[in-house]
Amino acid sequence: MKYLFEVRIKPGHTAEQYAKAWVRASEIIQRAPGARGTRLHRAIGRPDTLLAIASWDTKADRDAMERAHDPTVQAIIAEAAQHCDIRVIGEFEEAEWIVLPERD
């Protein structure tokens, strides 16, 4: 499954600053059972807007990680949250339909 959220960087801060914290927290979170990786994308033409995508085997795996409340992760997230606004987009199943271009 995919867990998506949007990050809006507050004035006076940068996406690179957020990304450093995001990587630190992600390295810890990715040790959890079922974690399959994370990606951070910058919006085209909006350097202050990021899209984060976390991949998990199941929603139950992600929920279990959240319930664990790792204090180091919580501290990293709390510090980063002062410099941005985070909006959860949602939780999504793996793609049911994939349409790829035909190759000659």
HELIX and SHEET records of a PDB file:
HELIX    1   1 ALA A   15  ILE A   29  1                                  15    
HELIX    2   2 LYS A   59  ALA A   68  1                                  10    
HELIX    3   3 PRO A   71  ALA A   81  1                                  11    
SHEET    1   A 4 ALA A  35  ALA A  43  0                                        
SHEET    2   A 4 ARG A  46  TRP A  56 -1                                        
SHEET    3   A 4 LYS A   2  ILE A   9 -1                                        
SHEET    4   A 4 CYS A  84  PHE A  92 -1                                        
END                                                                             
